Structure formats: structure tokens, C-alpha cells
Amino acid sequence: MKVLLTRPEGCNQSMVDALNERGIAHWVTPLLCVQAMPPIAASIPHPLANADMIICISANAVTFADDALTATDPQTQTWPQAQYFAVGHATWEALDKLGIVALEAPDDCQQTEGLLTLSPLQDIKNKQIIIIRGVGGREALAEQLVERGANVRYWEVYQRACPPLDGRHIALQWQHCGIDTIVITSGETLDNLINLVPKELFAWLRACHIIVPSHRVEAQARAFGITQVTNASAANNKAVLNALKL
């Protein structure tokens, strides 16, 4: 087994350490980069004003939101008193580092479906809920919360992009170095992978074992003709290592 790790720059080290401990060969190629949205104008009200509940989609959401709040006016733009939720454990850890107590989705389903099972998110009629996220994604979460009677709005604090890569060159490198397992942690990352690999190398890609974080991304992979797919049910290291049977 030789594993390709594709998280954004700076987010792969803990998995690299885990694979090194187990003697598993690996290659790191970030297939997603994130960029902050424009700063909050001083004239705009606090982006988290009047929130009863705040849901953070990712660790990036926490980091970029905190940067945005601090950049405006550290004296007034702060994290408010509210009930906080994290989709995954990495997101929970990012909030914890800021001293924010949050509930996270269950270990066996660290995604939208798991978050929606939490008891505080059942009786939410007329609750003001803010979802902090990147541009686009997880519409199903807001839809379910609205169906339960909540008032939901987004604060989009970053946007995703594909790093500048020569698709044919990098795909040939992966093939020649023996990559046979690819860890994908988001739908956007999978899209970037598919768009990078040239058609003549799709047979190699379809022969790879793809680890994905959710049923949604699994369906996305299978729609592209990838059949060797394992749903880790989360994007954290423990879930990925379990999916790799390590």
C-alpha cells in the first residue's frame, strides 16, 4: 500500500506521523487550498449577532472566522455567548483552543447526518442559527434545520480553490511511484482530483482504493466510475486509519 494524502497545505502532518509510525509509504499532494474572504467592513453588524446557536463546519471555518473577528476590532468583534456545534473532532478541537465549549457530531458519524441527531438540535423552532462555512456546501444541513423551524443564515469566511498543478505531470508521478490508495476528505477535493487526472490515466485512478468521508462523497466517487471506495464516515485520522485497516 502507498497512500496519497490530499488535505490542504499544513493539514497532513498528523496523518503523515501516523503512517510513519505504522511503516506505511505515502506521498503528500494538497488538492485543495483555502483563502480568506474579504475583511468585514467596520460598518457591518457583528456577523454572529443574535445567534442562539452557531455551527462550525470545519476547522478552517473556526480559524478564518476568528481571524476575521480579530482583524476588525478585537474589543468588540468577539465570539458571542451562544450554543456551539462542531461537525467533526478537528473542528471541535479548533473551538476548544479558543476556549469555546462545543458539542460535536457522534464519533461514528462525524458529518451532517450525525450532527442532526444531537438532542439540542431537535426542538429548535424560532432559534437563530448561524452556520460558519466556506463558500458553498452542506445545504442539506440548513434545509433540515429550517424544516425543524429554525431561522438559519450563513457566514462564509473562506473560499476553496485547486492549487496550481500540472495534472498530467502530477498524475504520472503518482502512478510511477506506486500510489494505490487515495485519501479524500471532501467533495471539493474529489472534484479537483477528477479534473486533474487526464483521461488516459483514468484506468489507473479507477484501480485505486479511494477513502472518502461520507455517503455523499462516496456517491460522488461512484458516479465518476470509481468502484473501490470505502466510506470512513468521517475525515479525522482515526476514521481514516480504520478505513485503511491500520
C-alpha positions in Angstrom: 0.0 0.0 0.0 1.2 3.5 -0.8 -1.1 6.3 0.3 -1.7 9.7 -1.3 -2.7 12.4 1.2 -4.6 15.4 -0.3 -5.6 17.7 2.6 -4.7 21.4 2.2 -1.1 22.6 2.9 -0.2 22.2 6.5 -3.1 19.8 7.3 -1.4 16.5 6.5 1.3 16.2 9.2 -0.7 14.3 11.8 -1.6 11.6 9.2 2.0 11.6 8.0 3.1 10.9 11.5 0.5 8.1 11.9 1.5 6.4 8.7 5.2 6.7 9.6 4.6 5.0 12.9 3.0 2.1 11.0 5.6 1.9 8.3 3.2 2.8 5.5 4.6 4.6 2.5 2.9 7.8 1.5 3.0 10.8 -0.8 1.6 14.3 0.0 -0.1 16.4 -2.7 -2.5 19.1 -1.4 -5.5 19.1 -3.8 -7.4 21.9 -2.0 -6.4 25.3 -0.9 -8.4 27.8 1.1 -8.4 31.6 1.0 -10.0 34.1 3.4 -13.0 36.1 2.2 -12.6 39.9 2.2 -12.5 41.5 5.7 -15.6 42.5 7.5 -16.4 46.2 7.0 -16.5 48.1 10.2 -20.0 49.4 9.4 -21.4 45.9 9.2 -23.0 44.5 12.3 -21.4 41.6 14.2 -21.7 38.6 11.8 -22.7 36.4 14.7 -25.2 38.9 16.2 -28.3 37.5 17.9 -27.3 33.9 17.4 -28.8 31.3 19.7 -26.7 28.5 18.1 -23.5 28.6 16.0 -22.5 25.6 13.8 -18.9 25.4 12.6 -18.5 23.2 9.5 -14.7 22.8 9.7 -11.5 23.8 11.5 -10.9 26.2 8.7 -14.3 27.8 9.4 -13.2 28.4 13.0 -9.8 29.7 12.1 -10.9 32.1 9.4 -13.9 33.3 11.5 -11.6 34.0 14.4 -9.1 35.9 12.2 -12.0 37.9 10.7 -13.3 38.9 14.1 -9.9 39.8 15.4 -9.0 41.8 12.3 -11.9 44.2 12.6 -11.9 45.3 16.2 -10.7 42.9 18.9 -12.5 44.9 21.6 -16.0 44.5 20.0 -15.9 41.7 17.4 -15.7 38.6 19.6 -17.2 35.2 19.7 -20.6 35.7 21.4 -22.4 33.7 24.1 -24.2 31.0 22.2 -24.5 27.2 21.9 -21.8 25.9 19.7 -21.6 22.8 17.5 -18.8 21.2 15.5 -19.3 18.8 12.6 -16.1 16.9 13.3 -13.5 16.4 16.0 -10.9 18.6 14.4 -13.4 21.4 14.3 -14.2 20.8 18.0 -10.5 21.0 18.8 -10.2 24.3 17.0 -13.1 25.7 19.1 -11.6 24.3 22.2 -8.3 26.0 21.6 -10.3 29.3 21.6 -11.9 28.4 25.0 -15.2 27.7 23.3 -17.3 24.8 24.6 -19.0 22.9 21.8 -20.9 19.8 21.0 -19.7 17.6 18.2 -21.3 15.0 15.9 -21.1 11.4 17.2 -17.8 9.6 16.6 -19.5 7.1 14.3 -21.0 9.8 12.0 -19.0 13.0 12.0 -20.9 14.7 9.3 -24.2 16.5 8.7 -26.3 13.4 9.4 -24.6 12.8 12.7 -24.8 16.4 13.8 -28.6 16.4 13.2 -29.1 13.6 15.7 -27.9 15.7 18.7 -30.7 16.4 21.1 -30.2 20.2 21.3 -30.9 20.4 17.6 -34.3 18.7 17.7 -36.6 21.3 19.3 -35.3 24.5 17.6 -38.4 26.4 16.5 -37.6 30.1 16.0 -34.0 29.6 17.1 -31.5 31.8 15.3 -28.8 29.5 13.9 -25.7 30.7 12.1 -23.6 28.2 10.0 -20.0 29.2 9.6 -18.5 27.7 6.5 -16.7 28.2 3.2 -18.4 29.4 0.1 -21.0 26.7 -0.8 -21.5 23.3 0.6 -23.7 21.4 3.2 -27.0 22.9 2.0 -28.7 19.8 3.4 -27.8 20.9 7.0 -29.6 24.3 6.6 -32.5 22.7 4.9 -33.1 20.2 7.8 -32.7 22.9 10.4 -35.3 25.1 8.6 -37.6 22.2 8.4 -37.4 22.0 12.2 -38.5 25.6 12.5 -35.1 27.4 12.9 -34.1 30.6 11.2 -30.8 29.9 9.5 -28.2 32.1 7.9 -24.6 31.6 6.7 -21.4 33.3 7.5 -19.0 32.3 4.7 -15.5 33.1 5.8 -13.3 31.3 3.2 -13.4 30.0 -0.3 -11.9 26.9 -1.8 -9.7 26.5 -4.9 -7.5 23.9 -6.5 -3.7 24.5 -6.2 -2.0 25.3 -9.4 -0.8 21.8 -10.6 0.1 20.2 -13.9 -2.5 17.5 -13.9 -0.8 15.1 -16.3 2.6 15.5 -14.7 1.5 15.0 -11.1 -0.8 12.1 -12.1 2.1 10.3 -13.8 4.2 10.9 -10.7 1.6 9.3 -8.5 1.3 6.3 -10.9 5.1 5.8 -11.3 5.7 6.0 -7.5 3.1 3.3 -6.9 0.1 5.2 -5.4 -2.7 2.8 -5.0 -4.7 4.4 -2.1 -6.0 8.0 -2.1 -7.4 9.7 1.0 -10.1 12.3 0.1 -11.6 14.4 2.8 -14.2 16.5 0.9 -16.3 16.6 -2.2 -14.3 19.6 -3.5 -11.1 17.6 -3.2 -12.6 14.7 -5.1 -13.7 17.1 -7.9 -10.2 18.5 -8.1 -8.7 15.0 -8.3 -11.0 14.0 -11.1 -10.3 17.3 -13.0 -6.6 16.9 -12.7 -6.2 13.3 -13.9 -6.1 13.1 -17.7 -8.5 10.7 -19.4 -5.7 8.4 -20.5 -4.8 7.8 -16.8 -8.4 7.2 -15.6 -7.8 3.4 -15.7 -5.1 3.8 -13.1 -7.3 6.1 -11.0 -10.2 3.7 -11.1 -7.9 0.9 -9.9 -7.0 2.9 -6.8 -8.7 2.5 -3.4 -10.4 5.8 -2.6 -11.1 6.6 1.1 -13.9 9.2 1.4 -15.5 10.9 4.5 -19.3 10.5 3.8 -22.0 8.7 1.9 -22.4 11.9 -0.2 -18.8 11.8 -1.4 -18.9 8.0 -1.8 -21.9 8.5 -4.2 -19.9 11.3 -6.0 -16.9 9.0 -6.5 -19.1 6.1 -7.8 -20.7 8.5 -10.2 -17.3 9.1 -11.7 -16.9 5.3 -12.2 -14.7 4.7 -9.2 -15.7 1.4 -7.6 -13.0 0.7 -5.0 -14.4 3.2 -2.5 -14.5 3.0 1.3 -16.7 5.4 3.4 -14.7 6.3 6.5 -17.8 8.1 7.9 -15.6 11.0 9.0 -12.5 12.8 7.9 -10.5 12.6 11.1 -7.3 10.5 11.4 -8.9 7.7 13.5 -11.7 7.2 10.9 -9.2 7.2 8.0 -6.9 4.8 9.7 -9.8 2.4 10.4 -10.8 2.6 6.8 -7.2 1.8 5.8 -7.4 -1.1 8.2 -4.4 0.2 10.1 
